[in-house]
């Protein structure tokens, strides 16, 4: 299970900002590690921009960087982490295992590549990026390993035993896929599931199930997918709450995510927005419920589903 840590308290590894607004600054995973509740996401952060974004985030108080091998920017992220001067033990670093490397013999070599590029000898969190295993020639997909990811997971458990990874989890898994994995005799349960969650895709059932199951949710595209950020910031109820509380719309939405009990992964390379995205305040209960009701009262709209573009004969999210 995981639990909340409100504010900052005493000195500890991964100590991030103290949220004076009463929202938890960390969650405690079943390993005992404290994971900061807000991270800088570096997906689609362009070369020449991502390094400065990481430095800006660390200067602003972020202690959690969420990346992945497939983002193709780990070397620049690693350089920025080193140049920041922030001690390694004070930064939570996440990376992800890409689809091409689910075969057990491929897991450790590609993990080692990420570690080398990031300039560290361990990751705080390593996630299975998608519940799809790609064949060696890059075509989709390896039906056997996709249907049963246990061999991949066993290798991840081995990486924890070797000290190369502190915590392991999944990404883009629905309840059925998580249950399919956890039906196996796991040595280590998934600590985290990183999925798309935003105003347009609030996923209340998954949020509730994850709390009951002790799996911490991380919300990517928290302000909406690329084309919907403006729509999110202009939702009438969001603007009303922002005005009432003297917050920006982005601050309202990101605070709502953490108040729901999820880690939030806002992505930006704009310094002012990076700073804005970590200013969180607990919404009054009636305003939180007002936003929750608005978000869950419309048909859900997923911003990212690569099933068709990958040529799959099934929907990843079904």
Rosetta silent file (secondary structure, phi, psi, omega in degrees, C-alpha in Angstrom):
SEQUENCE: XXXXXXXXXXXXXXXXXXXXXXXXXXXXXXXXXXXXXXXXXXXXXXXXXXXXXXXXXXXXXXXXXXXXXXXXXXXXXXXXXXXXXXXXXXXXXXXXXXXXXXXXXXXXXXXXXXXXXXXXXXXXXXXXXXXXXXXXXXXXXXXXXXXXXXXXXXXXXXXXXXXXXXXXXXXXXXXXXXXXXXXXXXXXXXXXXXXXXXXXXXXXXXXXXXXXXXXXXXXXXXXXXXXXXXXXXXXXXXXXXXXXXXXXXXXXXXXXXXXXXXXXXXXXXXXXXXXXXXXXXXXXXXXXXXXXXXXXXXXXXXXXXXXXXXXXXXXXXX
SCORE:     score description
SCORE:     0.000 S_00000001
   1 L     0.000  163.999  173.419    0.000    0.000    0.000 S_00000001
   2 L  -122.653  159.838  176.642    0.988    3.643   -0.223 S_00000001
   3 E  -137.668  165.435 -178.192    0.136    6.520    2.058 S_00000001
   4 E   -87.391  151.003  167.718    0.159   10.265    1.851 S_00000001
   5 E  -124.659  116.631 -178.155    2.709   12.608    3.372 S_00000001
   6 E   -91.127  134.895  179.893    1.359   16.125    3.786 S_00000001
   7 E    72.442 -158.128 -175.148    3.818   18.975    3.621 S_00000001
   8 L  -110.376  -39.784  179.132    7.533   18.386    3.916 S_00000001
   9 L    66.991 -147.268 -176.963    8.311   17.581    7.546 S_00000001
  10 L   -77.256 -178.149 -177.276   11.841   16.608    8.419 S_00000001
  11 L   -73.211  134.816  177.931   14.754   15.955    6.112 S_00000001
  12 L  -156.949  163.526  175.780   14.434   12.881    3.913 S_00000001
  13 L   -61.012  148.043  177.114   15.480   11.608    0.522 S_00000001
  14 L    63.513   26.916  178.817   13.482   13.068   -2.382 S_00000001
  15 L   -68.120  121.512  179.745   12.293   15.999   -0.278 S_00000001
  16 L  -108.086 -155.422 -177.278   10.397   18.284   -2.630 S_00000001
  17 L   -68.998  150.552  172.294    8.398   21.449   -2.111 S_00000001
  18 L   -90.200  118.561 -177.757    6.268   21.946    0.969 S_00000001
  19 L   -86.648   99.982 -177.219    2.738   22.565   -0.223 S_00000001
  20 L   -63.856  -16.553 -179.114    1.454   25.189    2.176 S_00000001
  21 E   -80.817    6.553  172.756   -1.991   24.665    0.699 S_00000001
  22 L    90.044    5.578  176.227   -2.414   21.362    2.518 S_00000001
  23 L   -89.250  151.101 -178.362   -1.867   18.920   -0.344 S_00000001
  24 E   -68.496  135.649  179.228    0.474   15.984    0.082 S_00000001
  25 E   -88.487  -17.870 -178.182    3.956   16.578   -1.248 S_00000001
  26 E  -145.782  162.586  163.018    4.772   12.842   -1.375 S_00000001
  27 E  -118.679  149.642  175.695    3.321    9.377   -1.302 S_00000001
  28 E  -103.991  119.655 -179.178    5.048    6.540    0.541 S_00000001
  29 L   -81.800  171.304 -177.246    5.280    3.354   -1.516 S_00000001
  30 L   -66.695  -13.879  174.870    5.305   -0.164   -0.095 S_00000001
  31 L   -79.775  -12.212 -173.968    9.104   -0.111   -0.352 S_00000001
  32 L    93.808   -9.755  178.767    9.159    2.780    2.095 S_00000001
  33 L   -71.692  143.397  177.584   10.405    5.181   -0.591 S_00000001
  34 E   -98.727  118.945 -179.236    8.802    8.610   -0.742 S_00000001
  35 E  -104.141  123.286 -179.295    7.762    9.580   -4.268 S_00000001
  36 E   -61.272  142.763 -171.925    7.091   13.301   -4.890 S_00000001
  37 L   -80.726   -8.855  175.367    3.511   13.985   -5.930 S_00000001
  38 E  -129.034  134.940  179.874    4.415   16.317   -8.802 S_00000001
  39 L  -128.853  155.859  167.740    6.912   15.524  -11.560 S_00000001
  40 E   -87.699  119.195  174.054    8.260   17.227  -14.637 S_00000001
  41 E   -86.938  137.589 -176.410    7.310   15.102  -17.621 S_00000001
  42 L  -116.335   19.418  174.312    9.812   15.252  -20.490 S_00000001
  43 L   -64.992  134.668  179.127    7.824   13.528  -23.238 S_00000001
  44 L    63.683   13.190  174.604    8.146   15.411  -26.535 S_00000001
  45 L   -78.110  120.450 -169.843   10.612   17.849  -24.969 S_00000001
  46 L   -72.484  153.491  173.472   12.843   18.739  -27.919 S_00000001
  47 L   -55.429  138.871 -177.845   16.637   18.443  -28.013 S_00000001
  48 L    87.021  -13.118  178.244   18.189   21.644  -26.777 S_00000001
  49 L  -112.427  -35.352 -170.751   15.102   22.405  -24.677 S_00000001
  50 H   -66.284  -37.004 -179.579   14.727   19.469  -22.309 S_00000001
  51 H   -61.540  -46.490  179.218   17.962   20.095  -20.413 S_00000001
  52 H   -65.932  -35.832  177.262   17.043   23.665  -19.566 S_00000001
  53 H   -61.531  -42.977  178.536   13.540   22.546  -18.626 S_00000001
  54 H   -62.897  -44.258  179.725   14.993   20.054  -16.144 S_00000001
  55 H   -63.548  -42.153  178.302   17.278   22.708  -14.635 S_00000001
  56 H   -61.506  -43.217 -179.398   14.390   25.177  -14.360 S_00000001
  57 H   -63.040  -45.629 -179.782   12.239   22.541  -12.688 S_00000001
  58 H   -64.053  -38.567  176.737   14.909   21.618  -10.139 S_00000001
  59 H   -63.446  -32.722 -177.707   15.481   25.299   -9.359 S_00000001
  60 H   -80.795   -9.989  177.984   11.731   25.702   -8.823 S_00000001
  61 L   114.737   -2.238  175.131   11.630   22.856   -6.308 S_00000001
  62 L   -63.991  144.500  174.402   10.753   19.814   -8.391 S_00000001
  63 L  -131.637   21.520 -172.888   12.419   16.609   -7.200 S_00000001
  64 E  -142.682  116.610  179.105   10.795   14.176   -9.640 S_00000001
  65 E  -116.935  123.544 -177.583   11.704   13.759  -13.316 S_00000001
  66 E  -108.838  112.816 -179.757    9.608   11.384  -15.426 S_00000001
  67 L  -130.377 -167.865  179.611   11.247   10.151  -18.597 S_00000001
  68 L  -165.683  152.912  177.952   11.498    7.100  -20.856 S_00000001
  69 H   -57.121  -42.721 -174.398   13.939    5.447  -23.230 S_00000001
  70 H   -69.590  -13.895  178.801   11.651    6.108  -26.199 S_00000001
  71 H   -72.465  -15.173  175.301   11.647    9.868  -25.551 S_00000001
  72 L    61.802   27.851 -179.484   15.197    9.919  -26.977 S_00000001
  73 L  -133.485   17.203 -175.712   16.330   12.632  -24.568 S_00000001
  74 H   -65.842  -33.353 -179.761   17.801   10.717  -21.626 S_00000001
  75 H   -65.218  -42.781  179.388   21.374   11.815  -22.330 S_00000001
  76 H   -69.124  -36.955  175.786   20.399   15.502  -22.239 S_00000001
  77 H   -62.404  -45.710 -179.830   18.303   14.932  -19.109 S_00000001
  78 H   -60.774  -41.091  178.812   21.252   13.180  -17.468 S_00000001
  79 H   -62.673  -42.055 -179.939   23.613   16.033  -18.345 S_00000001
  80 H   -67.014  -38.777  177.997   21.182   18.554  -16.851 S_00000001
  81 H   -61.634  -42.951  179.938   20.787   16.512  -13.688 S_00000001
  82 H   -65.386  -44.379 -176.970   24.556   16.421  -13.238 S_00000001
  83 H   -71.217  -19.289 -177.819   24.979   20.129  -13.952 S_00000001
  84 H   -67.701  -27.062 -178.100   22.171   21.056  -11.544 S_00000001
  85 L    80.269   -1.978  177.724   24.318   20.162   -8.555 S_00000001
  86 L   -75.279  130.368 -178.821   21.324   18.585   -6.797 S_00000001
  87 L   -57.175  141.245 -178.886   22.413   15.396   -5.009 S_00000001
  88 H   -53.753  -41.386 -175.456   21.297   12.232   -6.795 S_00000001
  89 H   -69.081  -10.478  179.294   19.525   10.915   -3.692 S_00000001
  90 H   -97.165    3.075  179.692   17.331   14.035   -3.632 S_00000001
  91 L  -121.174  131.846  175.860   15.904   13.459   -7.129 S_00000001
  92 E   -92.547  119.331 -177.593   13.342   10.819   -8.059 S_00000001
  93 E  -115.009  125.491  178.015   14.126    9.503  -11.544 S_00000001
  94 E  -114.423  138.059  168.861   11.654    7.412  -13.530 S_00000001
  95 E  -135.553  177.321 -173.007   12.256    5.692  -16.872 S_00000001
  96 E  -139.444  145.654  178.878   10.292    3.141  -18.877 S_00000001
  97 E   -84.713  119.023 -177.079   10.877   -0.146  -20.673 S_00000001
  98 L   -77.162  158.870 -174.628    9.953    0.185  -24.329 S_00000001
  99 H   -53.882  -34.729 -174.872    7.831   -2.382  -26.190 S_00000001
 100 H   -68.425  -15.066 -169.441   10.766   -3.727  -28.211 S_00000001
 101 H  -117.984   27.387  179.911   12.597   -4.930  -25.100 S_00000001
 102 L   -74.504  -23.087  177.705   10.034   -7.043  -23.229 S_00000001
 103 L   -58.582  132.618 -173.894   11.907  -10.288  -23.925 S_00000001
 104 H   -50.733  -37.455 -177.453   13.651  -11.141  -20.634 S_00000001
 105 H   -71.664  -13.853 -178.195   17.102  -11.191  -22.220 S_00000001
 106 H   -96.130  -13.923 -172.392   16.611   -7.634  -23.508 S_00000001
 107 H   -65.390  -52.353 -174.935   15.499   -5.967  -20.267 S_00000001
 108 H   -66.693  -42.082  178.807   18.827   -5.509  -18.498 S_00000001
 109 H   -60.169  -40.817 -178.156   20.834   -4.278  -21.519 S_00000001
 110 H   -75.593  -31.212  172.889   18.316   -1.545  -22.339 S_00000001
 111 H   -62.870  -44.028  178.677   18.006   -0.601  -18.667 S_00000001
 112 H   -60.040  -36.502  177.892   21.789   -0.279  -18.546 S_00000001
 113 H   -63.367  -44.787  178.211   21.617    2.019  -21.579 S_00000001
 114 H   -63.120  -42.679  179.576   19.124    4.289  -19.819 S_00000001
 115 H   -60.871  -43.181 -179.283   21.220    4.308  -16.658 S_00000001
 116 H   -63.384  -44.766 -179.365   24.344    5.257  -18.613 S_00000001
 117 H   -66.128  -37.432 -179.328   22.608    8.090  -20.441 S_00000001
 118 H   -79.180  -12.156  177.329   21.031    9.412  -17.252 S_00000001
 119 L    72.399   36.185 -179.537   24.359    9.228  -15.454 S_00000001
 120 L  -139.488  159.457  178.551   23.132    7.157  -12.519 S_00000001
 121 L  -101.223    3.566  174.561   23.578    3.618  -11.271 S_00000001
 122 L  -155.129  155.151  171.233   19.955    3.169  -10.256 S_00000001
 123 E  -106.949  145.821  174.287   16.434    4.309  -11.096 S_00000001
 124 L   -75.235  -30.923 -178.042   13.886    5.120   -8.435 S_00000001
 125 E  -150.414  134.131  176.975   11.113    3.750  -10.653 S_00000001
 126 E  -129.365  125.441 -174.667   11.055    1.675  -13.834 S_00000001
 127 E  -114.379  145.450  166.306    7.770    1.127  -15.654 S_00000001
 128 E   -73.453  112.940 -167.503    6.589   -1.220  -18.384 S_00000001
 129 L   -63.201  -43.756  179.147    5.724    1.544  -20.854 S_00000001
 130 L  -141.599  150.595  178.742    2.865   -0.225  -22.666 S_00000001
 131 L   -80.991   45.950 -179.244    1.161   -3.614  -22.249 S_00000001
 132 L  -138.088  125.950  176.781    2.399   -4.620  -25.704 S_00000001
 133 L  -100.958  127.609  179.740    5.497   -6.649  -26.525 S_00000001
 134 E   -91.210  145.411  175.767    7.019   -6.043  -29.944 S_00000001
 135 L   -66.681  162.736 -176.720    8.700   -8.767  -31.971 S_00000001
 136 L   -58.493  -31.180 -178.428   12.461   -8.602  -32.442 S_00000001
 137 L   -83.973    5.384  176.943   12.089   -7.224  -35.973 S_00000001
 138 L    89.968   -5.603  179.374   10.029   -4.331  -34.628 S_00000001
 139 L   -82.543  153.156  177.901    6.694   -5.528  -35.959 S_00000001
 140 E   -93.361  131.355    2.277    3.653   -5.734  -33.729 S_00000001
 141 L  -152.680  169.663  176.060    3.323   -7.875  -31.839 S_00000001
 142 L   -84.478  100.261 -173.217    4.547  -10.809  -29.723 S_00000001
 143 H   -63.534  -38.601 -176.637    1.197  -12.333  -28.813 S_00000001
 144 H   -66.146  -46.722 -177.822    2.556  -14.715  -26.192 S_00000001
 145 H   -75.435  -26.779  174.577    4.516  -12.107  -24.228 S_00000001
 146 H   -70.599  -42.144 -179.432    1.734   -9.555  -24.594 S_00000001
 147 H   -69.390  -31.579 -178.348   -0.817  -12.001  -23.246 S_00000001
 148 L  -134.681   91.978 -177.466    1.453  -13.016  -20.366 S_00000001
 149 L   -80.819    8.100 -176.430    3.917  -10.312  -19.237 S_00000001
 150 H   -58.301  -42.247  178.446    5.089  -12.366  -16.244 S_00000001
 151 H   -59.539  -37.816  176.456    8.488  -13.284  -17.787 S_00000001
 152 H   -63.748  -45.083 -177.593    9.164   -9.571  -18.346 S_00000001
 153 H   -63.670  -39.586  178.625    8.093   -8.772  -14.796 S_00000001
 154 H   -59.084  -37.764  178.489   10.330  -11.472  -13.343 S_00000001
 155 H   -68.422  -37.387  176.501   13.291   -9.790  -15.029 S_00000001
 156 H   -64.323  -39.504  176.120   12.267   -6.432  -13.561 S_00000001
 157 H   -60.464  -37.408  177.225   12.142   -8.036  -10.128 S_00000001
 158 H   -64.044  -35.953  178.311   15.684   -9.237  -10.768 S_00000001
 159 H   -66.408  -33.691  174.795   16.736   -5.660  -11.533 S_00000001
 160 H   -66.267  -44.899  179.921   15.388   -4.620   -8.132 S_00000001
 161 H   -60.599  -32.831 -179.897   17.350   -7.442   -6.485 S_00000001
 162 L   -81.064   -9.770  179.645   20.496   -6.206   -8.260 S_00000001
 163 L    85.749    7.137  179.872   19.949   -2.660   -7.012 S_00000001
 164 L   -81.340  -19.641  179.855   19.575   -1.160  -10.471 S_00000001
 165 E  -138.850  139.392  179.305   15.936   -0.228   -9.798 S_00000001
 166 L   -90.865  -38.113 -177.464   14.258    0.686   -6.503 S_00000001
 167 L  -140.799  149.458  178.891   10.603    0.310   -7.536 S_00000001
 168 E  -128.513  151.635 -178.768    8.789   -1.200  -10.521 S_00000001
 169 E  -160.981 -163.733 -176.204    5.400   -0.563  -12.041 S_00000001
 170 E  -131.519  171.566  178.530    3.379   -0.342  -15.220 S_00000001
 171 E  -145.899  139.961  179.292    2.005    2.273  -17.580 S_00000001
 172 L    63.686   28.205  175.576   -1.132    2.329  -19.744 S_00000001
 173 L   -96.311  134.259  171.176   -2.508   -0.788  -18.027 S_00000001
 174 L   -90.156  179.781 -176.291   -6.242   -1.081  -17.372 S_00000001
 175 H   -59.174  -44.566 -177.856   -7.670   -3.078  -14.464 S_00000001
 176 H   -59.508  -42.511 -178.018   -7.950   -6.277  -16.496 S_00000001
 177 H   -70.567  -36.370  176.110   -4.321   -6.146  -17.580 S_00000001
 178 H   -65.020  -44.480  179.726   -3.094   -5.427  -14.064 S_00000001
 179 H   -64.300  -33.925  176.738   -5.122   -8.340  -12.715 S_00000001
 180 H   -63.090  -39.673  178.548   -3.720  -10.554  -15.465 S_00000001
 181 H   -71.680  -47.573 -173.539   -0.202   -9.667  -14.296 S_00000001
 182 H   -76.303   -5.785  173.570   -0.843   -9.902  -10.558 S_00000001
 183 L   -70.169  -15.051  176.934   -2.509  -13.319  -10.938 S_00000001
 184 L   -82.668  161.351 -179.831    1.057  -14.608  -11.162 S_00000001
 185 L   -77.418   72.182 -175.788    3.162  -15.330   -8.040 S_00000001
 186 L   -70.081  140.641  171.019    4.874  -11.918   -8.045 S_00000001
 187 L   -79.848  -32.291 -178.624    7.710  -11.216   -5.635 S_00000001
 188 L  -130.308  124.578  177.880    7.078   -7.492   -6.020 S_00000001
 189 L   -77.177  150.648  175.277    3.662   -5.966   -6.653 S_00000001
 190 L   -58.684  128.514 -179.840    3.364   -3.051   -9.118 S_00000001
 191 L   -83.534  -29.935 -168.479    3.912    0.146   -7.148 S_00000001
 192 E  -144.036  148.988  168.381    2.584    2.521   -9.783 S_00000001
 193 E  -130.635  116.462 -179.110    0.393    2.648  -12.889 S_00000001
 194 E   -98.289  120.996 -175.010    0.964    5.670  -15.123 S_00000001
 195 E  -140.418  165.621  173.680   -2.034    6.478  -17.339 S_00000001
 196 E   -72.092  123.369  173.679   -3.712    9.344  -19.126 S_00000001
 197 L  -142.094  129.075  176.128   -5.943   11.256  -16.706 S_00000001
 198 L  -161.480 -174.819 -178.266   -7.341   14.737  -17.250 S_00000001
 199 L   -57.295  -36.806 -176.335  -10.591   16.682  -17.251 S_00000001
 200 L   -83.503  -19.847  178.508  -11.681   14.997  -20.473 S_00000001
 201 L  -136.911   72.646 -172.834  -10.612   11.510  -19.311 S_00000001
 202 L   -75.544  -20.294  176.361  -10.955   11.544  -15.494 S_00000001
 203 L    48.777   52.673 -176.806  -11.144    7.729  -15.118 S_00000001
 204 H   -60.847  -34.674 -179.861  -12.946    7.784  -11.722 S_00000001
 205 H   -66.719  -41.638  178.787  -13.421    4.006  -11.651 S_00000001
 206 H   -67.387  -38.224  177.424   -9.702    3.382  -12.188 S_00000001
 207 H   -59.205  -47.641 -178.520   -8.851    6.006   -9.548 S_00000001
 208 H   -66.911  -45.497 -178.992  -11.075    4.261   -7.009 S_00000001
 209 H   -61.975  -39.977 -178.012   -9.943    0.736   -7.901 S_00000001
 210 H   -65.720  -40.369  176.574   -6.284    1.746   -7.701 S_00000001
 211 H   -60.792  -43.969 -178.772   -6.728    3.218   -4.218 S_00000001
 212 H   -67.888  -25.964 -175.926   -8.416    0.026   -3.050 S_00000001
 213 H   -96.507   -4.619  179.300   -5.657   -2.072   -4.640 S_00000001
 214 L    74.225   23.314  177.283   -2.725   -0.095   -3.284 S_00000001
 215 L  -108.840  119.152 -176.398   -1.425    0.869   -6.730 S_00000001
 216 E   -76.574  128.867  177.350   -0.546    4.538   -7.023 S_00000001
 217 E   -88.588  140.555  170.879   -1.805    6.239  -10.179 S_00000001
 218 E  -116.240  131.020 -175.914    0.293    8.752  -12.076 S_00000001
 219 E   -99.440  110.723  171.041   -1.573   11.109  -14.402 S_00000001
 220 E   -95.063  163.211 -170.718    0.088   11.953  -17.696 S_00000001
 221 L    49.157   48.438 -173.423   -1.375   14.623  -20.005 S_00000001
 222 L   -67.321  -21.568  176.893   -2.961   16.082  -16.841 S_00000001
 223 L  -100.869   15.229 -175.864   -3.959   19.282  -18.639 S_00000001
 224 L   101.349  157.106  176.281   -5.259   17.334  -21.635 S_00000001
 225 L   -63.610  171.153 -172.411   -3.425   15.888  -24.594 S_00000001
 226 H   -45.341  -43.965 -173.788   -1.373   18.280  -26.734 S_00000001
 227 H   -83.515   -2.901 -173.056   -4.318   19.579  -28.696 S_00000001
 228 H  -118.304    3.903 -179.027   -6.608   19.966  -25.676 S_00000001
 229 H   -59.602  -46.740  179.202   -4.588   21.950  -23.132 S_00000001
 230 H   -59.508  -40.427  177.811   -6.258   25.200  -24.157 S_00000001
 231 H   -60.655  -43.066 -179.622   -9.668   23.523  -23.906 S_00000001
 232 H   -60.939  -45.553 -175.587   -8.875   22.350  -20.367 S_00000001
 233 H   -71.448  -13.744 -179.740   -7.759   25.782  -19.217 S_00000001
 234 L  -109.463   11.539  173.611  -10.934   27.327  -20.609 S_00000001
 235 L   -61.740  127.303 -175.621  -13.439   24.950  -19.019 S_00000001
 236 H   -51.992  -45.952 -177.274  -15.986   27.309  -17.365 S_00000001
 237 H   -66.550  -33.447  177.597  -15.955   25.594  -13.963 S_00000001
 238 H   -65.786  -44.823  179.615  -12.139   25.609  -13.936 S_00000001
 239 H   -65.097  -37.625  178.670  -12.057   29.328  -14.719 S_00000001
 240 H   -63.509  -45.265 -179.853  -14.695   30.032  -12.058 S_00000001
 241 H   -66.264  -40.470  179.478  -12.715   28.187   -9.379 S_00000001
 242 H   -60.309  -43.223  179.941   -9.479   29.847  -10.469 S_00000001
 243 H   -66.016  -42.846 -178.191  -11.046   33.277  -10.153 S_00000001
 244 H   -64.832  -35.898 -175.126  -12.591   32.526   -6.766 S_00000001
 245 H  -100.712    3.057 -177.645   -9.344   31.192   -5.308 S_00000001
 246 L    56.716   47.145  176.659   -6.974   33.602   -7.091 S_00000001
 247 L  -120.447  166.313  171.442   -5.251   30.702   -8.847 S_00000001
 248 L   -84.907  158.377  175.621   -4.491   30.052  -12.491 S_00000001
 249 H   -56.210  -38.650  178.753   -6.591   27.444  -14.324 S_00000001
 250 H   -63.783  -41.575  178.519   -3.520   25.190  -14.575 S_00000001
 251 H   -62.424  -38.106  178.393   -2.951   25.415  -10.819 S_00000001
 252 H   -62.686  -48.769 -176.246   -6.583   24.465  -10.218 S_00000001
 253 H   -66.478  -43.803 -178.864   -6.426   21.399  -12.455 S_00000001
 254 H   -66.646  -38.850  175.870   -3.074   20.165  -11.150 S_00000001
 255 H   -62.643  -40.729  177.721   -4.217   20.658   -7.547 S_00000001
 256 H   -58.307  -42.559  179.050   -7.395   18.690   -8.367 S_00000001
 257 H   -59.094  -50.299 -177.271   -5.274   15.787   -9.623 S_00000001
 258 H   -67.006  -36.611  179.077   -3.218   15.577   -6.429 S_00000001
 259 H   -65.422  -26.001  176.094   -6.320   16.044   -4.299 S_00000001
 260 L   -75.725  -11.877  179.716   -7.816   13.009   -6.083 S_00000001
 261 L    98.327   21.199  179.266   -4.852   10.980   -4.837 S_00000001
 262 L  -115.422  150.664  167.816   -2.778   10.776   -8.011 S_00000001
 263 E   -73.695  145.987 -176.937    0.737   11.855   -8.867 S_00000001
 264 E  -121.071  138.469 -173.121    0.617   14.491  -11.584 S_00000001
 265 E  -122.469   67.944  178.089    3.050   14.804  -14.509 S_00000001
 266 L   -67.884  140.743 -178.599    2.660   18.212  -16.163 S_00000001
 267 E  -114.872  128.280  174.474    4.900   18.670  -19.206 S_00000001
 268 L  -162.764  151.569  171.038    6.334   22.007  -20.273 S_00000001
 269 L  -114.260    3.857  179.019    9.575   23.553  -21.471 S_00000001
 270 L   -88.005  117.693 -174.311    8.344   27.095  -20.763 S_00000001
 271 H   -51.535  -45.656 -177.148   10.005   28.345  -17.544 S_00000001
 272 H   -63.952  -36.081 -179.844    7.012   30.309  -16.274 S_00000001
 273 H   -74.666  -35.533  176.244    4.686   27.348  -16.768 S_00000001
 274 H   -58.912  -45.185  179.372    7.126   24.932  -15.141 S_00000001
 275 H   -66.668  -43.692 -179.497    7.126   27.140  -12.050 S_00000001
 276 H   -59.397  -37.569 -172.345    3.351   27.632  -12.175 S_00000001
 277 L   -72.025   -5.927  178.639    2.714   23.897  -12.347 S_00000001
 278 L  -109.350    2.004  177.310    4.172   23.218   -8.908 S_00000001
 279 L   -87.763   95.648 -174.055    2.127   25.859   -7.068 S_00000001
 280 L  -112.272  145.359  177.591   -0.561   23.682   -5.534 S_00000001
 281 E  -141.414  135.667  177.105   -3.319   24.478   -3.094 S_00000001
 282 L   -63.570  125.658  178.523   -5.972   22.209   -1.616 S_00000001
 283 L   -76.464  140.017  173.032   -9.315   23.140   -3.126 S_00000001
 284 L   -53.381  144.701 -173.165  -12.171   23.667   -0.653 S_00000001
 285 H   -50.881  -42.753 -175.765  -14.257   20.498   -0.540 S_00000001
 286 H   -68.734  -32.056  178.574  -17.272   22.041   -2.256 S_00000001
 287 H   -78.328  -36.273  174.592  -15.153   23.377   -5.132 S_00000001
 288 H   -59.678  -46.992 -179.114  -13.251   20.112   -5.471 S_00000001
 289 H   -65.799  -33.160  178.351  -16.557   18.229   -5.697 S_00000001
 290 H   -64.439  -43.721  179.338  -17.873   20.762   -8.194 S_00000001
 291 H   -70.382  -40.995  178.454  -14.897   20.173  -10.484 S_00000001
 292 H   -59.792  -43.932 -179.561  -15.022   16.403   -9.940 S_00000001
 293 H   -64.295  -42.831  179.487  -18.700   16.328  -10.895 S_00000001
 294 H   -63.308  -40.914 -177.330  -18.106   18.417  -14.018 S_00000001
 295 H   -69.230  -32.456 -174.800  -15.210   16.214  -15.109 S_00000001
 296 L   -98.706    6.815 -177.071  -17.093   12.960  -14.611 S_00000001
 297 L  -100.491   -2.841  179.335  -20.425   14.085  -16.095 S_00000001
 298 L  -113.786  160.339  177.886  -19.436   14.119  -19.771 S_00000001
 299 L   -60.278  133.576 -179.231  -18.486   11.210  -22.054 S_00000001
 300 L   -66.794  141.586 -179.344  -14.774   10.379  -21.563 S_00000001
 301 L  -127.696  111.150 -179.582  -12.485   11.358  -24.423 S_00000001
 302 L   -80.233  133.779 -179.025   -9.092    9.656  -24.681 S_00000001
 303 L   -88.874  -24.277 -175.665   -6.355   11.815  -26.149 S_00000001
 304 L  -135.849  118.808  174.330   -3.832    9.065  -26.901 S_00000001
 305 L  -149.116   99.083 -175.536   -4.506    5.582  -28.250 S_00000001
 306 L   -82.995    8.157 -173.814   -1.839    4.169  -30.595 S_00000001
 307 L   -51.769  -49.604 -177.530   -3.643    0.847  -31.176 S_00000001
 308 L   -71.012  -43.870 -177.678   -4.533    1.568  -34.816 S_00000001
 309 L   -65.372  -24.950  176.778   -1.309    3.352  -35.732 S_00000001
 310 L   -86.744   -3.281  178.160    0.637    0.374  -34.370 S_00000001
 311 L    73.183   27.132  179.590   -1.424   -2.005  -36.492 S_00000001
 312 L   -77.290  151.473  176.699   -2.798   -3.957  -33.532 S_00000001
 313 L   -97.869   20.405  175.398   -5.811   -6.209  -33.928 S_00000001
 314 L  -149.223  163.768  176.383   -7.083   -5.162  -30.493 S_00000001
 315 L   -93.135  123.500 -177.626   -7.586   -1.964  -28.503 S_00000001
 316 L   -53.318  -33.464 -171.821   -4.894   -1.577  -25.842 S_00000001
 317 L   -94.735    7.584  177.846   -7.407   -0.069  -23.449 S_00000001
 318 L  -107.450    0.000    0.000  -10.078   -2.750  -23.732 S_00000001
